[in-house]
Amino acid sequence: MQLQFLGTGAGMPSKERNTSALAVKLLEERGTIWLFDCGEATQHRILHTTIKPRKIDKIFITHLHGDHIFGLPGFLSSRSFQGGDELVTIYGPKGLKEWVEMTLALSKTHLSYPVQFVEVQEGIIFEDEQFTVTAMPLEHVIECFGYRIEQKSLAGELLIDKARELGVPKGPLLGQLKAGRNITLDDGTIVYSTDVTSPPKPGFTLTVLGDTKYCVNAQKLSENADIVIHEATFDHATIHLAAQYGHSTNTEAAWIAHDANAKALILNHISARFLAHDLQTLVSDARTIFTSTFIANDYSTFDWKHGKLLLL
């Protein structure tokens, strides 16, 4: 799993940061990409990456402020011209479906693929054999959600040498054992999958939080997460403004990750008031509370492998 930030700014674009958009690349896990928020000009940012729009099959919107949704109609339209013909499912608060459909209708935009809308409410909003996505409301100035993405446990590796010792021949029986099914050999011997596979490996947990002031649900969604992506629109010096505008500081984000026993924190949604020379201070102050803190810039790419978060 890789994370590529397409927009990390707050409120409006700046020369350094575009508005909110995050690509969660699940290419190894399921061959697709999930997009979280789609601020203005997200499709322009994608042009400078290796992301193929047709690979994006799910879009999760945290809330309906323009810096999180104004790029959505343009992206959906361009995807039609870029080889996308598979279903796209869009998850978001009430009103998102109406806004997107009205925008497409008034601009007479025709999509070459079906779009399905899921109105988000608290609880599990998606589940299949690989992943579960849970949503909870946060505390912003309008309805806003955070998402917890949990990968289910992965099957253990097949211990081929042990299987051969038990008389399992090459062929489809090995695949059945790897898939967790017991088999019976020609001589009647039963070979149990658990005897020839390593223990299941835990999947990863990613928490993506929308705009929010410090709140309980942010911590619940982050509980024992491998990666927490949390807004840091303000810093400790401007903490008096953070809650007033429904936002958080860098240190509040660090406390969320700390108290939730997360493994890594990425600060996102950075205000234009912070210039390049301010960024190290934002990170350093957060690290006094939560050591494994990073900050996202536009195009930052993080790789999650073997239980570690690496900035590529």
ZAVOMAR-673059 format. One line per 3 residues: number of its first residue (from 1); their letters; for each residue x, y, z of C-alpha. Coordinates in nm, 3 decimals. Example, Ala and Ser with C-alpha at 12.3 -4.5 7.8 and 13.67 -1.06 7.14 Angstrom:
residues 2
1	AS	1.230/-0.450/0.780; 1.367/-0.106/0.714
***
This chain:
residues 312
1	MQL	0.000/0.000/0.000; 0.123/0.344/-0.092; -0.007/0.691/-0.007
4	QFL	0.041/0.973/-0.254; -0.073/1.320/-0.153; -0.211/1.523/-0.443
7	GTG	-0.316/1.823/-0.237; -0.220/1.910/0.120; -0.333/2.270/0.164
10	AGM	-0.613/2.419/0.371; -0.895/2.633/0.240; -0.760/2.745/-0.095
13	PSK	-0.466/2.658/-0.319; -0.128/2.824/-0.280; 0.188/2.815/-0.487
16	ERN	0.319/2.532/-0.269; 0.004/2.333/-0.190; -0.310/2.240/-0.377
19	TSA	-0.639/2.170/-0.203; -0.715/1.834/-0.043; -0.675/1.505/-0.228
22	LAV	-0.511/1.178/-0.129; -0.456/0.868/-0.342; -0.441/0.540/-0.151
25	KLL	-0.272/0.303/-0.392; -0.391/-0.054/-0.341; -0.235/-0.181/-0.660
28	EER	-0.069/-0.484/-0.502; -0.368/-0.562/-0.282; -0.653/-0.525/-0.534
31	GTI	-0.522/-0.352/-0.847; -0.708/-0.027/-0.779; -0.668/0.316/-0.621
34	WLF	-0.898/0.483/-0.369; -0.921/0.864/-0.369; -0.994/1.056/-0.050
37	DCG	-1.133/1.403/-0.122; -1.098/1.574/-0.457; -1.014/1.941/-0.426
40	EAT	-0.994/2.180/-0.718; -0.743/2.076/-0.988; -0.688/1.728/-0.850
43	QHR	-0.685/1.598/-1.207; -0.405/1.842/-1.290; -0.199/1.704/-1.002
46	ILH	-0.263/1.349/-1.126; -0.105/1.443/-1.460; 0.229/1.479/-1.280
49	TTI	0.210/1.128/-1.132; 0.194/0.772/-1.259; -0.168/0.741/-1.143
52	KPR	-0.410/0.616/-1.408; -0.757/0.767/-1.348; -0.925/0.446/-1.469
55	KID	-0.767/0.267/-1.171; -0.960/0.488/-0.927; -1.278/0.296/-0.847
58	KIF	-1.373/0.442/-0.508; -1.382/0.804/-0.395; -1.439/0.895/-0.030
61	ITH	-1.540/1.254/0.046; -1.502/1.376/0.403; -1.726/1.684/0.375
64	LHG	-1.876/1.928/0.129; -1.649/2.228/0.166; -1.520/2.339/-0.172
67	DHI	-1.154/2.270/-0.103; -1.248/1.903/-0.071; -1.494/1.859/-0.361
70	FGL	-1.450/2.125/-0.631; -1.226/1.896/-0.837; -1.474/1.608/-0.845
73	PGF	-1.687/1.695/-1.151; -1.379/1.768/-1.361; -1.209/1.446/-1.257
76	LSS	-1.517/1.237/-1.329; -1.554/1.399/-1.670; -1.191/1.354/-1.772
79	RSF	-1.191/0.994/-1.657; -1.433/0.919/-1.942; -1.173/1.037/-2.192
82	QGG	-0.892/0.843/-2.029; -1.013/0.489/-2.071; -1.226/0.462/-1.760
85	DEL	-1.533/0.247/-1.814; -1.566/0.064/-1.482; -1.807/0.158/-1.203
88	VTI	-1.698/0.434/-0.966; -1.849/0.438/-0.618; -1.852/0.772/-0.439
91	YGP	-1.900/0.785/-0.063; -1.985/1.110/0.110; -2.226/1.315/0.322
94	KGL	-2.585/1.388/0.231; -2.605/1.638/-0.054; -2.300/1.513/-0.244
97	KEW	-2.504/1.309/-0.493; -2.737/1.601/-0.565; -2.446/1.842/-0.617
100	VEM	-2.250/1.613/-0.850; -2.551/1.508/-1.057; -2.674/1.866/-1.093
103	TLA	-2.328/1.988/-1.196; -2.296/1.714/-1.458; -2.649/1.771/-1.585
106	LSK	-2.623/2.150/-1.616; -2.288/2.122/-1.793; -2.431/1.846/-2.014
109	THL	-2.146/1.617/-1.916; -2.186/1.253/-2.016; -1.992/0.984/-1.834
112	SYP	-1.897/0.664/-2.014; -1.922/0.460/-1.695; -2.175/0.414/-1.414
115	VQF	-2.146/0.607/-1.086; -2.291/0.481/-0.761; -2.337/0.710/-0.460
118	VEV	-2.333/0.593/-0.099; -2.460/0.840/0.158; -2.229/0.805/0.455
121	QEG	-2.359/0.747/0.802; -2.180/0.629/1.113; -2.075/0.266/1.093
124	IIF	-1.938/0.026/0.834; -1.989/0.174/0.488; -1.797/-0.086/0.285
127	EDE	-1.683/-0.443/0.341; -1.560/-0.725/0.122; -1.325/-1.021/0.169
130	QFT	-1.024/-0.788/0.183; -1.122/-0.461/0.350; -1.360/-0.292/0.589
133	VTA	-1.418/0.084/0.586; -1.581/0.246/0.887; -1.699/0.607/0.908
136	MPL	-1.757/0.826/1.211; -1.865/1.192/1.235; -1.602/1.443/1.336
139	EHV	-1.644/1.794/1.477; -1.615/2.055/1.203; -1.837/2.352/1.116
142	IEC	-2.041/2.132/0.879; -2.105/1.758/0.871; -1.770/1.587/0.825
145	FGY	-1.651/1.227/0.847; -1.335/1.038/0.923; -1.264/0.699/0.769
148	RIE	-1.092/0.392/0.910; -0.968/0.147/0.646; -0.885/-0.199/0.781
151	QKS	-0.724/-0.467/0.570; -0.830/-0.812/0.683; -0.571/-1.069/0.786
154	LAG	-0.366/-1.210/0.501; -0.330/-1.582/0.444; -0.005/-1.731/0.566
157	ELL	0.263/-1.849/0.326; 0.261/-2.205/0.199; 0.548/-2.407/0.348
160	IDK	0.621/-2.608/0.035; 0.898/-2.823/0.183; 0.671/-2.932/0.468
163	ARE	0.388/-3.007/0.225; 0.618/-3.221/0.009; 0.735/-3.410/0.318
166	LGV	0.370/-3.503/0.381; 0.339/-3.638/0.027; 0.151/-3.350/-0.139
169	PKG	0.232/-3.356/-0.513; 0.289/-3.049/-0.729; -0.033/-2.907/-0.868
172	PLL	-0.369/-2.768/-0.758; -0.367/-2.938/-0.418; -0.094/-2.698/-0.307
175	GQL	-0.318/-2.406/-0.402; -0.605/-2.549/-0.198; -0.381/-2.579/0.106
178	KAG	-0.259/-2.220/0.063; -0.622/-2.107/0.039; -0.690/-2.260/0.380
181	RNI	-0.862/-2.580/0.271; -0.766/-2.925/0.398; -0.705/-3.195/0.138
184	TLD	-0.716/-3.574/0.116; -0.438/-3.757/-0.069; -0.494/-4.064/-0.288
187	DGT	-0.391/-4.292/-0.002; -0.652/-4.138/0.227; -0.413/-3.921/0.426
190	IVY	-0.563/-3.590/0.535; -0.329/-3.292/0.514; -0.441/-2.993/0.717
193	STD	-0.380/-2.648/0.582; -0.266/-2.519/0.920; 0.014/-2.778/0.923
196	VTS	0.171/-2.654/0.600; 0.112/-2.277/0.614; 0.257/-2.005/0.830
199	PPK	0.022/-1.812/1.063; -0.198/-1.544/0.902; -0.041/-1.199/0.877
202	PGF	-0.231/-0.900/1.015; -0.340/-0.643/0.757; -0.280/-0.271/0.790
205	TLT	-0.512/-0.009/0.938; -0.522/0.341/0.791; -0.717/0.631/0.940
208	VLG	-0.801/0.930/0.720; -0.955/1.217/0.910; -1.138/1.507/0.753
211	DTK	-1.139/1.859/0.893; -1.203/1.848/1.265; -1.126/2.005/1.595
214	YCV	-0.983/1.780/1.866; -1.252/1.520/1.937; -1.320/1.174/2.078
217	NAQ	-1.421/1.017/1.747; -1.087/1.109/1.590; -0.918/0.905/1.860
220	KLS	-1.164/0.614/1.823; -1.101/0.596/1.450; -0.726/0.606/1.516
223	ENA	-0.718/0.336/1.783; -0.414/0.111/1.722; -0.397/0.229/1.361
226	DIV	-0.078/0.181/1.168; -0.109/0.523/1.002; -0.315/0.825/1.104
229	IHE	-0.357/1.112/0.860; -0.469/1.415/1.059; -0.518/1.779/0.968
232	ATF	-0.284/2.041/1.115; -0.436/2.366/0.998; -0.310/2.552/1.305
235	DHA	-0.018/2.530/1.547; 0.006/2.574/1.922; 0.055/2.950/1.888
238	TIH	-0.284/2.979/1.717; -0.466/2.714/1.921; -0.726/2.974/2.024
241	LAA	-0.844/2.984/1.660; -0.839/2.611/1.591; -1.156/2.502/1.769
244	QYG	-1.333/2.824/1.668; -1.296/2.728/1.301; -1.345/2.354/1.352
247	HST	-0.980/2.264/1.302; -0.687/2.115/1.491; -0.328/2.205/1.570
250	NTE	-0.020/1.996/1.499; 0.015/1.910/1.867; -0.350/1.813/1.902
253	AAW	-0.302/1.574/1.612; 0.001/1.432/1.790; -0.200/1.375/2.107
256	IAH	-0.466/1.190/1.907; -0.203/0.955/1.763; -0.033/0.917/2.101
259	DAN	-0.349/0.840/2.298; -0.477/0.606/2.026; -0.154/0.403/2.034
262	AKA	-0.103/0.454/1.661; 0.224/0.366/1.490; 0.269/0.668/1.262
265	LIL	0.115/1.011/1.210; 0.110/1.222/0.893; 0.021/1.590/0.932
268	NHI	-0.196/1.716/0.646; -0.419/2.013/0.550; -0.147/2.270/0.619
271	SAR	-0.245/2.637/0.627; -0.078/2.876/0.381; 0.029/3.083/0.682
274	FLA	0.305/2.826/0.734; 0.597/2.882/0.500; 0.868/2.634/0.409
277	HDL	1.088/2.732/0.704; 0.796/2.673/0.945; 0.741/2.310/0.851
280	QTL	1.026/2.164/1.052; 0.895/2.340/1.362; 0.549/2.195/1.302
283	VSD	0.698/1.846/1.287; 0.942/1.896/1.573; 0.674/2.025/1.810
286	ART	0.449/1.730/1.725; 0.735/1.485/1.776; 0.778/1.598/2.136
289	IFT	0.441/1.428/2.190; 0.442/1.156/1.923; 0.782/1.059/1.787
292	STF	0.678/0.896/1.460; 0.534/1.211/1.302; 0.571/1.312/0.937
295	IAN	0.435/1.603/0.735; 0.278/1.570/0.392; 0.367/1.792/0.098
298	DYS	0.206/1.782/-0.244; 0.330/1.470/-0.426; 0.471/1.318/-0.106
301	TFD	0.461/0.941/-0.137; 0.470/0.707/0.162; 0.515/0.332/0.142
304	WKH	0.382/0.092/0.405; 0.579/-0.231/0.407; 0.674/-0.481/0.673
307	GKL	0.510/-0.272/0.943; 0.703/0.047/0.866; 0.612/0.378/0.704
310	LLL	0.874/0.505/0.462; 0.883/0.839/0.285; 0.989/0.769/-0.073
***
